[in-house]
Amino acid sequence: PAVVADLRTLIELKNGISQSMFAALHEELKGYKDGFLLDSVHRPIIRDLISLYDDTAEIRRQVSAAITGAKEKQDAGKASSALLDRIRTIEVNLGHHMEFIKEVLNRLEVAIMPPHTGKLDKHSQRAVVVEMAEDQEQDGTVVRALKPGFMWKDRIFRPEEVVIRKWKEGFLVALK
């Protein structure tokens, strides 16, 4: 019985090692497959869809700014009111278009990252514009996001593009 128990323990140990090796190989193969899919198939499509999303978002921002400007300067005239209504319809249609692009990206397992505030996270954000900070505590603080970040599965596909504040000793003193 002792020999059988020892053999059973040895077999269970070998089975455990085999299962862990199989799991490790499976994860490695999955990583290769995901990398291949991303690089050869998904990356060009995702990049084009993200560019389309960015361009549509910029057009929508410009239309929204035009609506805000028109509201401030709006005459009581019927023609300007009709034009403003037409621009509002365009803004709504652009919003629907952006939602459709997000749905297509979601089908490709791409998600928009939630905006990150506070200090710059160099892993998930890229500073593309720098503004001067008024004090040292504001150094590296995110002011606003210019473009959203995107994730493919658990990987950052494109970091969020942000405006940050930067502190430079003596810079503001020299301006005064």
C-alpha positions as CSV (number, residue, x, y, z in Angstrom):
1,P,0.0,0.0,0.0
2,A,2.8,2.4,0.7
3,V,4.3,1.8,-2.7
4,V,1.0,2.4,-4.4
5,A,0.4,5.6,-2.4
6,D,3.9,6.8,-3.4
7,L,3.2,6.0,-7.1
8,R,-0.2,7.7,-6.9
9,T,1.4,10.8,-5.4
10,L,4.2,10.8,-8.1
11,I,1.6,10.4,-10.9
12,E,-0.5,13.3,-9.5
13,L,2.6,15.4,-9.2
14,K,3.5,14.7,-12.9
15,N,-0.1,15.4,-14.0
16,G,0.0,18.7,-12.1
17,I,3.2,19.6,-13.9
18,S,1.8,18.6,-17.2
19,Q,-1.3,20.7,-16.7
20,S,0.7,23.7,-15.7
21,M,3.0,23.3,-18.7
22,F,-0.1,22.9,-21.0
23,A,-1.7,26.1,-19.5
24,A,1.5,28.0,-20.0
25,L,1.9,26.9,-23.6
26,H,-1.8,27.7,-24.3
27,E,-1.3,31.2,-22.9
28,E,1.8,31.7,-25.0
29,L,0.1,30.4,-28.2
30,K,-2.9,32.7,-27.4
31,G,-0.5,35.7,-27.1
32,Y,1.1,34.8,-30.5
33,K,-2.3,34.5,-32.1
34,D,-3.5,37.8,-30.6
35,G,-0.3,39.5,-31.7
36,F,-0.6,38.1,-35.2
37,L,-4.3,39.2,-35.5
38,L,-3.5,42.7,-34.2
39,D,-0.5,43.3,-36.4
40,S,-1.7,41.7,-39.6
41,V,-5.5,42.1,-39.6
42,H,-6.9,44.4,-37.0
43,R,-4.4,47.2,-36.7
44,P,-5.0,48.8,-40.1
45,I,-8.7,48.6,-39.7
46,I,-8.7,49.8,-36.1
47,R,-6.4,52.7,-37.0
48,D,-8.7,53.8,-39.9
49,L,-11.8,53.6,-37.7
50,I,-10.1,55.6,-34.9
51,S,-9.1,58.3,-37.4
52,L,-12.7,58.3,-38.7
53,Y,-13.9,58.7,-35.1
54,D,-11.5,61.5,-34.4
55,D,-12.4,63.4,-37.6
56,T,-16.1,63.0,-36.9
57,A,-15.6,64.2,-33.3
58,E,-13.8,67.3,-34.5
59,I,-16.5,68.1,-37.1
60,R,-19.1,67.6,-34.3
61,R,-17.1,69.9,-32.0
62,Q,-17.0,72.6,-34.7
63,V,-20.8,72.3,-35.4
64,S,-21.5,72.5,-31.7
65,A,-19.3,75.7,-31.5
66,A,-21.2,77.1,-34.5
67,I,-24.5,76.4,-32.7
68,T,-23.3,78.1,-29.6
69,G,-22.1,81.1,-31.6
70,A,-25.3,81.3,-33.5
71,K,-27.4,81.2,-30.4
72,E,-25.5,84.1,-29.0
73,K,-25.9,86.2,-32.2
74,Q,-29.3,84.9,-33.3
75,D,-31.7,87.4,-34.8
76,A,-35.4,87.0,-34.4
77,G,-35.4,86.2,-38.2
78,K,-37.0,83.1,-39.5
79,A,-34.1,82.3,-41.9
80,S,-31.5,82.2,-39.1
81,S,-33.7,80.0,-37.0
82,A,-34.2,77.5,-39.8
83,L,-30.5,77.4,-40.4
84,L,-29.8,76.9,-36.7
85,D,-32.3,74.0,-36.7
86,R,-30.6,72.4,-39.7
87,I,-27.2,72.7,-38.0
88,R,-28.7,71.0,-34.8
89,T,-29.9,68.2,-37.0
90,I,-26.4,67.8,-38.5
91,E,-25.0,67.7,-34.9
92,V,-27.4,64.9,-33.9
93,N,-26.6,62.9,-37.0
94,L,-22.8,63.3,-36.3
95,G,-23.5,62.0,-32.8
96,H,-25.3,58.9,-34.2
97,H,-22.4,58.4,-36.7
98,M,-19.9,58.4,-33.8
99,E,-22.0,55.9,-31.9
100,F,-22.0,53.6,-34.9
101,I,-18.2,53.8,-35.2
102,K,-18.0,52.9,-31.5
103,E,-20.2,49.9,-32.1
104,V,-18.0,48.7,-35.0
105,L,-14.9,49.2,-32.8
106,N,-16.6,47.3,-30.0
107,R,-17.2,44.4,-32.3
108,L,-13.4,44.4,-33.0
109,E,-12.9,44.3,-29.2
110,V,-11.8,47.9,-29.1
111,A,-13.0,50.2,-26.3
112,I,-12.6,53.9,-25.6
113,M,-10.6,54.3,-22.4
114,P,-12.2,56.5,-19.7
115,P,-10.6,59.9,-19.4
116,H,-7.9,60.1,-16.7
117,T,-7.6,63.2,-14.6
118,G,-5.0,64.2,-12.1
119,K,-1.3,63.7,-12.8
120,L,-0.1,62.5,-16.2
121,D,-0.1,58.7,-16.5
122,K,2.7,58.0,-19.0
123,H,1.4,54.4,-19.6
124,S,-2.1,55.4,-20.8
125,Q,-1.6,59.1,-21.8
126,R,0.6,61.1,-24.1
127,A,1.1,64.8,-23.5
128,V,0.8,66.6,-26.9
129,V,0.4,70.2,-25.6
130,V,2.0,71.8,-22.6
131,E,0.7,74.9,-20.7
132,M,2.6,76.7,-18.1
133,A,1.7,76.0,-14.5
134,E,1.2,78.8,-12.0
135,D,2.8,76.8,-9.1
136,Q,5.0,73.7,-8.7
137,E,2.1,71.5,-7.4
138,Q,0.4,71.8,-10.8
139,D,3.4,70.3,-12.6
140,G,2.3,67.3,-14.7
141,T,-1.4,67.8,-14.1
142,V,-3.8,67.0,-16.9
143,V,-5.7,70.0,-18.0
144,R,-8.0,68.4,-20.6
145,A,-8.1,65.5,-23.1
146,L,-7.8,66.3,-26.8
147,K,-8.3,62.7,-28.1
148,P,-9.6,59.7,-26.3
149,G,-7.4,56.6,-25.7
150,F,-8.3,53.2,-27.1
151,M,-7.8,49.7,-25.8
152,W,-7.7,46.5,-27.9
153,K,-8.5,43.6,-25.5
154,D,-6.2,44.4,-22.6
155,R,-3.6,46.3,-24.6
156,I,-3.4,50.1,-25.0
157,F,-3.9,50.6,-28.8
158,R,-3.6,54.4,-28.6
159,P,-2.9,56.4,-25.5
160,E,-5.2,59.3,-24.6
161,E,-3.8,62.6,-26.0
162,V,-3.9,65.3,-23.3
163,V,-2.9,68.9,-22.4
164,I,-0.7,69.1,-19.3
165,R,0.7,71.8,-17.1
166,K,4.4,72.2,-16.7
167,W,6.3,74.1,-14.0
168,K,9.5,75.9,-14.8
169,E,11.2,77.7,-11.9
170,G,11.5,81.4,-12.5
171,F,9.5,81.4,-15.8
172,L,6.5,83.3,-14.5
173,V,8.7,85.6,-12.4
174,A,10.5,86.6,-15.6
175,L,7.2,87.5,-17.3
176,K,6.1,89.9,-14.5
